[in-house]
Amino acid sequence: MTGQLLEFLTLYGVAAAALLLAIGQFGAPLPTSLALLTLGALAANGDAELWTAFIWALTGTTLGDQAGFLAGRFVARSAEGRPGFLSGMARKARAAEPKLEKWGASGVFFTRWLFTPLGPAINIASGITGLPWVRFTAWAVAGEVVWVSIYIGLGYSFGSNIETLSGILGNLSMALAMLALAAFLGWRIKLALQSAHARAHQSPDDLP
C-alpha cells in the first residue's frame, strides 16, 4: 500500500493527495493518515516542498470537513432510512450525536487529530444538530492544522518506515477512540444509577 501510494503521489502530485484527503474526510474508507505520512516522505526526498505539501493537505482535509458538515445540514436528515452511502453516514452521525453533545464544539477539534475515526461522523452530526458553521469551521481548521502538522512531520522524519509508523498510529487512534466511547458509556451508566438511586429513596409524598 505504501509503495503504491508513494508512486501515485509522486506521479500526480500533492493536488492528488488533497483530493484523496478530502474524500477520506468526507467518510470514504481511504488511507488518509498514510497519505499525510507519504507527503512528508516526499518532502524529505525532495519530491515536494514541505510548505506546499502542508497547504495542499490542509486544503483537502478542510474541504472534506466542509462537505460532511453541509451534507449533514442539507442532505443527511432526508437520507435516513434510505439505502446508500449517505444513509449509512447519517446513521453513524446520529450515533455520534451524544458525543458531540457531551464534548461540545471542542469535540470537532479533538476528532480531527486524536479520535480521528470519529471525524467524518462528527462532521455530519455537527450539520444535523445545527452547530453554527463559523464555530465548526474554526474548531475543524484548528484540529486539522494539528493533525496535518503531526503526520507530515512524522513522515518527513521517518520516511523510510512510514508503513510501520502508520499501523502503530492507526492502532493508537482507534484505541483512544474506544477509550473515549467507554468513558462516555461509563458516565451515562453512572448517571442512570444515580437517578435510579434517587428515585428509590424518594418518599411516597414526593412521588407524582
C-alpha positions as CSV (number, residue, x, y, z in Angstrom):
1,M,0.0,0.0,0.0
2,T,2.8,2.4,0.9
3,G,4.7,1.9,-2.3
4,Q,1.6,2.2,-4.4
5,L,0.6,5.4,-2.6
6,L,4.1,6.9,-2.9
7,E,4.1,6.1,-6.6
8,F,0.7,7.6,-7.1
9,L,1.5,10.8,-5.3
10,T,4.9,11.1,-7.0
11,L,3.1,10.8,-10.4
12,Y,0.1,13.1,-9.8
13,G,1.5,15.4,-7.1
14,V,0.2,17.0,-3.9
15,A,-3.0,18.1,-5.6
16,A,-4.0,14.4,-5.9
17,A,-3.2,13.9,-2.2
18,A,-5.5,16.9,-1.4
19,L,-8.3,15.2,-3.3
20,L,-7.7,11.9,-1.6
21,L,-7.8,13.6,1.8
22,A,-11.0,15.5,1.0
23,I,-12.8,12.3,0.0
24,G,-11.4,10.5,3.1
25,Q,-12.5,13.2,5.5
26,F,-16.0,13.1,4.0
27,G,-16.2,9.4,5.1
28,A,-14.8,7.2,2.3
29,P,-12.5,4.4,3.6
30,L,-9.2,5.8,2.3
31,P,-5.8,5.8,3.9
32,T,-5.7,9.4,4.9
33,S,-3.1,9.1,7.6
34,L,-0.9,7.2,5.4
35,A,-1.3,9.8,2.7
36,L,-0.1,12.5,5.1
37,L,2.9,10.4,6.1
38,T,3.7,9.9,2.4
39,L,3.5,13.6,1.8
40,G,6.1,14.1,4.5
41,A,8.3,11.4,3.0
42,L,8.0,13.1,-0.5
43,A,9.1,16.4,1.1
44,A,12.0,14.7,2.8
45,N,13.1,13.1,-0.6
46,G,12.9,16.5,-2.3
47,D,9.9,15.5,-4.5
48,A,7.7,18.2,-2.9
49,E,8.1,21.4,-1.0
50,L,7.2,20.9,2.7
51,W,5.1,24.0,3.0
52,T,3.4,23.2,-0.3
53,A,2.5,19.8,0.9
54,F,1.2,21.2,4.1
55,I,-1.0,23.8,2.4
56,W,-2.5,21.3,-0.1
57,A,-3.1,18.7,2.7
58,L,-4.8,21.3,4.9
59,T,-6.9,22.4,2.0
60,G,-8.0,18.9,1.2
61,T,-8.9,18.0,4.8
62,T,-10.8,21.2,5.3
63,L,-12.8,20.7,2.1
64,G,-13.7,17.2,3.3
65,D,-14.8,18.5,6.6
66,Q,-16.9,21.2,5.0
67,A,-18.5,18.7,2.6
68,G,-19.5,16.5,5.6
69,F,-20.9,19.4,7.5
70,L,-23.0,20.6,4.6
71,A,-24.2,17.1,3.9
72,G,-25.4,16.8,7.5
73,R,-27.1,20.2,7.3
74,F,-28.9,19.8,4.0
75,V,-28.9,16.1,3.0
76,A,-28.4,13.6,5.8
77,R,-31.7,14.3,7.5
78,S,-33.7,13.3,4.5
79,A,-31.4,10.4,3.6
80,E,-32.0,8.5,6.9
81,G,-33.7,5.2,6.3
82,R,-32.8,5.0,2.7
83,P,-30.2,2.7,1.1
84,G,-26.9,4.1,0.1
85,F,-23.7,5.8,1.3
86,L,-25.4,9.0,2.7
87,S,-27.9,6.9,4.7
88,G,-25.1,5.0,6.3
89,M,-23.2,8.2,7.2
90,A,-26.5,9.6,8.6
91,R,-26.8,6.6,10.9
92,K,-23.2,7.0,12.0
93,A,-23.8,10.7,12.6
94,R,-26.8,10.0,14.8
95,A,-24.8,7.6,16.8
96,A,-22.1,10.3,17.2
97,E,-24.5,13.0,18.3
98,P,-24.3,12.1,22.1
99,K,-20.5,12.5,21.9
100,L,-21.0,15.9,20.2
101,E,-23.5,17.0,22.9
102,K,-21.1,15.9,25.6
103,W,-17.9,17.4,24.2
104,G,-19.5,20.5,22.5
105,A,-17.7,22.2,19.7
106,S,-14.4,21.1,21.1
107,G,-15.3,17.6,20.0
108,V,-14.8,18.7,16.4
109,F,-11.2,19.7,17.3
110,F,-10.3,16.5,19.1
111,T,-11.8,14.3,16.4
112,R,-9.5,15.9,13.7
113,W,-6.3,14.5,15.2
114,L,-6.8,12.5,18.4
115,F,-10.0,10.5,17.8
116,T,-9.7,10.5,14.0
117,P,-12.0,7.5,13.3
118,L,-14.9,9.6,14.7
119,G,-14.2,12.7,12.5
120,P,-16.4,12.1,9.4
121,A,-19.4,11.2,11.6
122,I,-18.9,14.2,13.8
123,N,-18.8,16.4,10.7
124,I,-22.2,15.2,9.6
125,A,-23.6,15.2,13.2
126,S,-22.4,18.9,13.5
127,G,-24.5,19.8,10.5
128,I,-27.5,17.8,11.6
129,T,-27.6,19.2,15.2
130,G,-27.3,22.8,13.9
131,L,-23.8,23.6,15.2
132,P,-23.0,27.2,13.9
133,W,-20.9,27.0,10.7
134,V,-18.3,29.5,12.0
135,R,-17.7,27.6,15.2
136,F,-17.5,24.3,13.3
137,T,-15.0,25.7,10.8
138,A,-12.8,27.4,13.5
139,W,-12.5,24.2,15.5
140,A,-12.2,21.9,12.4
141,V,-9.4,24.0,10.9
142,A,-7.5,24.2,14.2
143,G,-7.7,20.5,14.6
144,E,-6.6,19.8,11.0
145,V,-3.6,22.0,11.5
146,V,-2.5,19.8,14.4
147,W,-3.2,16.6,12.5
148,V,-1.6,17.6,9.3
149,S,1.5,19.0,11.1
150,I,2.0,15.9,13.2
151,Y,1.6,13.4,10.4
152,I,3.6,15.3,7.7
153,G,6.3,16.0,10.3
154,L,6.5,12.3,11.2
155,G,6.5,11.3,7.5
156,Y,9.3,13.8,6.9
157,S,11.3,12.5,9.9
158,F,10.7,8.7,9.4
159,G,10.0,8.4,5.7
160,S,11.7,5.0,5.3
161,N,9.4,3.4,7.9
162,I,6.1,5.1,7.2
163,E,4.1,1.9,6.7
164,T,5.0,0.6,10.2
165,L,4.5,4.0,11.6
166,S,1.1,4.3,10.0
167,G,0.0,1.0,11.6
168,I,1.2,2.0,15.0
169,L,-0.5,5.4,14.8
170,G,-3.7,3.9,13.4
171,N,-4.0,1.4,16.2
172,L,-3.3,4.1,18.8
173,S,-6.0,6.3,17.3
174,M,-8.6,3.5,17.3
175,A,-7.6,2.6,20.9
176,L,-8.1,6.2,22.0
177,A,-11.5,6.4,20.2
178,M,-12.6,3.2,22.0
179,L,-11.4,4.6,25.3
180,A,-13.4,7.8,24.7
181,L,-16.5,5.7,23.9
182,A,-16.0,3.5,27.0
183,A,-15.7,6.7,29.2
184,F,-18.8,8.1,27.8
185,L,-20.8,4.9,28.3
186,G,-19.5,4.7,31.9
187,W,-20.5,8.3,32.5
188,R,-24.0,7.5,31.2
189,I,-24.3,4.4,33.3
190,K,-23.2,6.3,36.4
191,L,-25.9,9.0,35.8
192,A,-28.5,6.3,35.3
193,L,-27.5,4.6,38.6
194,Q,-27.6,7.9,40.4
195,S,-31.0,8.6,39.0
196,A,-32.3,5.2,40.0
197,H,-30.8,5.5,43.5
198,A,-32.5,8.9,43.9
199,R,-35.9,7.5,42.8
200,A,-35.5,4.5,45.2
201,H,-35.0,6.9,48.2
202,Q,-37.8,9.2,47.2
203,S,-40.6,9.4,49.8
204,P,-44.1,8.5,48.7
205,D,-45.2,12.1,49.3
206,D,-42.7,13.3,46.8
207,L,-44.0,10.9,44.0
208,P,-46.4,12.5,41.5
